[in-house]
Amino acid sequence: MSVPKRHQRRVAKMLAKMPEPIRAVFDSEPHVVSDEEAPECPVCVTGYGIELGTLGHRTHFRCRNCGCEWSTVVDA
Protein backbone atom coordinates (compact mmCIF):
# COMPACT_ATOMS: atom_id res chain seq x y z
CA MET A 1 0.00 0.00 0.00
CA SER A 2 1.49 3.34 -1.00
CA VAL A 3 1.13 6.47 1.10
CA PRO A 4 0.21 9.71 -0.73
CA LYS A 5 3.07 12.23 -1.05
CA ARG A 6 0.97 14.90 0.70
CA HIS A 7 0.62 12.65 3.75
CA GLN A 8 4.34 11.83 3.73
CA ARG A 9 5.20 15.55 3.77
CA ARG A 10 2.83 16.23 6.68
CA VAL A 11 4.27 13.36 8.71
CA ALA A 12 7.85 14.49 7.97
CA LYS A 13 7.02 18.02 9.11
CA MET A 14 5.41 16.71 12.31
CA LEU A 15 8.36 14.41 13.06
CA ALA A 16 10.85 17.23 12.54
CA LYS A 17 9.28 19.09 15.49
CA MET A 18 9.58 16.10 17.86
CA PRO A 19 12.52 15.47 20.20
CA GLU A 20 15.04 12.82 19.06
CA PRO A 21 14.02 10.03 21.51
CA ILE A 22 10.41 10.21 20.33
CA ARG A 23 11.47 10.34 16.66
CA ALA A 24 13.46 7.12 17.14
CA VAL A 25 10.28 5.29 18.18
CA PHE A 26 8.49 6.36 14.99
CA ASP A 27 11.46 5.35 12.83
CA SER A 28 11.65 1.82 14.27
CA GLU A 29 9.81 -0.95 12.47
CA PRO A 30 7.37 -3.22 14.33
CA HIS A 31 8.37 -6.85 14.69
CA VAL A 32 7.27 -8.50 11.46
CA VAL A 33 5.55 -11.87 11.65
CA SER A 34 5.35 -13.96 8.49
CA ASP A 35 1.89 -14.48 7.02
CA GLU A 36 2.01 -18.20 7.87
CA GLU A 37 2.68 -17.51 11.58
CA ALA A 38 0.52 -14.40 11.97
CA PRO A 39 -2.65 -14.95 13.98
CA GLU A 40 -6.03 -14.19 12.43
CA CYS A 41 -7.84 -11.09 13.69
CA PRO A 42 -10.68 -12.03 16.07
CA VAL A 43 -12.78 -9.04 14.97
CA CYS A 44 -12.63 -8.77 11.17
CA VAL A 45 -11.34 -12.34 10.49
CA THR A 46 -9.92 -11.14 7.14
CA GLY A 47 -6.87 -9.41 8.59
CA TYR A 48 -3.83 -10.73 10.36
CA GLY A 49 -1.76 -9.41 13.21
CA ILE A 50 1.49 -7.53 13.54
CA GLU A 51 3.29 -8.57 16.72
CA LEU A 52 3.66 -5.60 19.05
CA GLY A 53 5.65 -7.48 21.65
CA THR A 54 5.50 -9.77 24.66
CA LEU A 55 4.77 -8.59 28.17
CA GLY A 56 4.77 -11.26 30.85
CA HIS A 57 2.95 -14.32 29.53
CA ARG A 58 1.01 -12.47 26.80
CA THR A 59 1.96 -11.56 23.24
CA HIS A 60 0.17 -8.49 21.88
CA PHE A 61 -0.91 -8.00 18.25
CA ARG A 62 -2.53 -5.29 16.08
CA CYS A 63 -4.63 -6.15 13.01
CA ARG A 64 -3.25 -4.80 9.72
CA ASN A 65 -6.78 -4.53 8.35
CA CYS A 66 -9.02 -2.99 11.05
CA GLY A 67 -6.52 -1.85 13.72
CA CYS A 68 -8.00 -4.01 16.49
CA GLU A 69 -5.53 -4.92 19.25
CA TRP A 70 -5.59 -8.26 21.08
CA SER A 71 -3.30 -10.56 22.98
CA THR A 72 -2.71 -14.26 23.35
CA VAL A 73 -1.19 -16.31 26.16
CA VAL A 74 2.36 -17.51 25.50
CA ASP A 75 2.86 -21.24 26.05
CA ALA A 76 5.61 -21.79 28.59
C-alpha positions as CSV (number, residue, x, y, z in Angstrom):
1,M,0.0,0.0,0.0
2,S,1.5,3.3,-1.0
3,V,1.1,6.5,1.1
4,P,0.2,9.7,-0.7
5,K,3.1,12.2,-1.0
6,R,1.0,14.9,0.7
7,H,0.6,12.7,3.7
8,Q,4.3,11.8,3.7
9,R,5.2,15.6,3.8
10,R,2.8,16.2,6.7
11,V,4.3,13.4,8.7
12,A,7.8,14.5,8.0
13,K,7.0,18.0,9.1
14,M,5.4,16.7,12.3
15,L,8.4,14.4,13.1
16,A,10.9,17.2,12.5
17,K,9.3,19.1,15.5
18,M,9.6,16.1,17.9
19,P,12.5,15.5,20.2
20,E,15.0,12.8,19.1
21,P,14.0,10.0,21.5
22,I,10.4,10.2,20.3
23,R,11.5,10.3,16.7
24,A,13.5,7.1,17.1
25,V,10.3,5.3,18.2
26,F,8.5,6.4,15.0
27,D,11.5,5.4,12.8
28,S,11.6,1.8,14.3
29,E,9.8,-0.9,12.5
30,P,7.4,-3.2,14.3
31,H,8.4,-6.8,14.7
32,V,7.3,-8.5,11.5
33,V,5.6,-11.9,11.7
34,S,5.4,-14.0,8.5
35,D,1.9,-14.5,7.0
36,E,2.0,-18.2,7.9
37,E,2.7,-17.5,11.6
38,A,0.5,-14.4,12.0
39,P,-2.6,-14.9,14.0
40,E,-6.0,-14.2,12.4
41,C,-7.8,-11.1,13.7
42,P,-10.7,-12.0,16.1
43,V,-12.8,-9.0,15.0
44,C,-12.6,-8.8,11.2
45,V,-11.3,-12.3,10.5
46,T,-9.9,-11.1,7.1
47,G,-6.9,-9.4,8.6
48,Y,-3.8,-10.7,10.4
49,G,-1.8,-9.4,13.2
50,I,1.5,-7.5,13.5
51,E,3.3,-8.6,16.7
52,L,3.7,-5.6,19.1
53,G,5.7,-7.5,21.7
54,T,5.5,-9.8,24.7
55,L,4.8,-8.6,28.2
56,G,4.8,-11.3,30.9
57,H,3.0,-14.3,29.5
58,R,1.0,-12.5,26.8
59,T,2.0,-11.6,23.2
60,H,0.2,-8.5,21.9
61,F,-0.9,-8.0,18.2
62,R,-2.5,-5.3,16.1
63,C,-4.6,-6.1,13.0
64,R,-3.3,-4.8,9.7
65,N,-6.8,-4.5,8.3
66,C,-9.0,-3.0,11.1
67,G,-6.5,-1.8,13.7
68,C,-8.0,-4.0,16.5
69,E,-5.5,-4.9,19.2
70,W,-5.6,-8.3,21.1
71,S,-3.3,-10.6,23.0
72,T,-2.7,-14.3,23.4
73,V,-1.2,-16.3,26.2
74,V,2.4,-17.5,25.5
75,D,2.9,-21.2,26.0
76,A,5.6,-21.8,28.6
